[in-house]
Amino acid sequence: MSLRESLASRDEIEDYSSGGCHILAISLHRRYGWPLLAVESTEERYWEDPEDDDNYLPSILHVYAVDPDGLAWDIRGARPDTEALRDAADFFGENPSDWSTDLIAREEWIQHLVGYWSEEGEEPIDRPLESYSDDDIQRADEVISRALAPILDNGAKPEHAEEVEEAPSPS
């Protein structure tokens, strides 16, 4: 259960907790400059290089944005970031024994997990997070304005976003 409950509709909760969580988290990152917190499983790998076991992509179970007070925000609201693993496990009904979290400070640092692409000359790889556009981020920002901004403390200051260099959107 969230420490602070959002004002999101059931449809918004469904959209941003079943494949679109990273879009909302990235929108929070762009708005406030907050880092992303990915809940991932390296045991249940999303992709693994058949020739190199050390070259893999983890399964991403959920993505939050973490405010300066250590609260992990998603479409459902906020909870202490130390409870993100348990929160994701409770919400998705899974066992987090092999899960971990990865704090991601910049949007471009999550891009290797987004979409379907490859390095030049290599076979394309389907990534664990779906591609998104600036329009997707704008829609998420509108949801944030209505469902999350009213429950934020004054600690969330949009000018923090200027301190973070914005990465180009994936194509």
Residue pairs with C-beta under 8 A, 6 or more apart in sequence:
1 79
1 90
2 76
2 77
2 78
2 79
2 87
3 71
3 77
3 78
3 79
3 80
4 71
4 77
4 78
4 79
4 151
5 76
5 77
5 151
6 13
6 75
6 76
6 77
6 147
6 148
6 151
7 146
7 147
7 148
7 150
7 151
8 16
8 75
8 76
8 143
8 147
8 148
9 147
12 75
12 143
12 147
13 75
13 76
15 75
16 23
16 24
16 74
16 75
16 140
16 143
17 62
17 74
17 75
17 76
17 91
19 130
20 130
20 136
20 140
21 62
21 63
21 64
21 74
21 75
22 36
22 38
22 60
22 63
22 110
22 114
22 129
22 130
22 132
23 132
23 136
23 137
23 140
24 65
24 74
24 75
24 140
24 143
24 144
25 36
25 37
25 63
25 64
25 65
25 73
25 74
26 36
26 65
26 107
26 110
26 132
26 137
26 140
27 137
27 140
27 141
27 144
28 34
28 65
28 73
28 144
28 148
29 35
29 36
29 65
29 107
29 161
29 164
30 107
30 137
30 141
30 161
30 164
30 166
31 141
31 144
31 158
31 161
32 65
32 67
32 156
32 157
32 158
32 160
32 161
33 160
33 161
33 162
33 163
33 164
34 65
34 66
34 67
34 68
34 73
34 156
34 160
35 65
35 66
35 103
35 104
35 105
36 63
36 64
36 65
36 66
36 103
36 104
36 105
36 107
36 110
37 63
37 64
37 65
37 66
37 72
37 81
37 84
37 101
37 102
37 103
37 104
38 60
38 62
38 63
38 101
38 102
38 104
38 110
38 113
39 60
39 61
39 62
39 63
39 64
39 84
39 85
39 88
39 96
39 99
39 100
39 101
40 58
40 59
40 60
40 61
40 99
40 100
40 101
40 102
41 58
41 59
41 61
41 98
41 99
41 100
42 56
42 58
42 98
42 100
43 98
44 59
44 98
45 56
45 57
45 58
45 59
46 56
46 57
46 58
46 59
46 60
46 127
46 128
47 56
47 57
47 125
47 126
47 127
47 128
48 55
48 56
48 57
49 55
49 56
57 112
57 113
57 125
57 127
57 128
58 128
59 128
60 113
60 128
60 129
61 88
61 92
61 94
61 99
62 74
62 84
62 88
62 91
62 92
63 74
63 110
63 129
64 72
64 73
64 74
64 81
64 84
65 72
65 73
65 74
66 72
66 73
66 81
66 103
67 73
67 78
67 152
67 155
67 156
68 155
68 156
68 160
69 153
69 155
70 80
70 81
70 82
71 78
71 79
71 80
71 81
72 78
72 79
72 80
72 81
72 83
72 84
72 87
73 148
75 143
75 147
75 148
76 91
77 148
77 151
78 151
79 87
81 101
84 101
85 96
85 99
85 100
85 101
86 96
88 94
88 96
88 99
89 95
89 96
89 99
104 110
105 164
106 164
106 165
106 167
107 164
107 166
107 167
108 167
108 168
110 129
111 167
111 170
112 127
113 127
113 128
113 129
114 127
114 129
114 130
114 131
114 132
114 170
115 127
115 129
115 130
115 131
115 170
116 124
116 125
116 126
116 127
116 131
117 124
117 125
117 127
117 170
118 124
118 125
131 170
132 169
132 170
133 169
134 169
137 169
